[in-house]
Amino acid sequence: MISSVRGTVLSAVGSSVIIDVGGIGYAVQVTPEHSLSLRVGEQALIHTSLIVREDSLSLFGFETTEQLHVFDLLTGVTGVGPKSALGVLSVLGPGQIAAAVAAEDDKVFRKVSGIGPKTAKLIVLSLTGKLIVTTPVEEPVAVPAAGDSVVVALVGLGWSEKVAVQAVSDVLSTHPDAETAPVQTVLRLALAQLGPAQHSTSSASAGARQ
């Protein structure tokens, strides 16, 4: 198993990079964003997963061990191959993936080329309970403790903190029992509060940033 490679970047084109390790050039498949961050001639450490097939050995690489962990989980989902898993991580960060799974929002994964409705649902089902929403908010959120995790999840899905706080506040004020309800229940109510128009805006903004 090759769990990481450290060496000189020989080339970085598209989603493929070559790292010189002791005179041997390792071809590694990475996300386009990761590839753009690498500079030819400079040293790089890439966390890798070796995918073994009957006719090939392929290395897929990531900047962080968290991304690598999510990649391994995704490739364990029926219908998700390594290229599709890399495609998911090219569009969504680990925090966004965790938030989408927590919210049971399979629509997020349908944005990825090659991921259909059935596979998107399988991703949510398979990853439930295996990821933790860790995307931080910039400042403490002025909402009851029950809504803190929901705000973090919404921020991870692409909404601004201000919009997320307002949505959670509205839910908590209109549903008195929401403060003691499970986080997933409050998250679903907040997503319903934001509505599809907000989803479109968020998606467009995310697309503009890519």
Secondary structure, 3 states (H helix, E strand, C coil): CCCEEEEEEEEEECCEEEEEECCEEEEEECCHHHHHHCCCCCEEEEEEEEEEECCEEEEEEECCHHHHHHHHHHHCCCCCCHHHHHHHHHHCCHHHHHHHHHCCCHHHHHHCCCCCHHHHHHHHHHHCCCCCCCCCCCCCCCCCHHHHHHHHHHHHCCCCHHHHHHHHHHHHHHCHHHHHCCHHHHHHHHHHHHHHHHHHHHHHHHHHHC
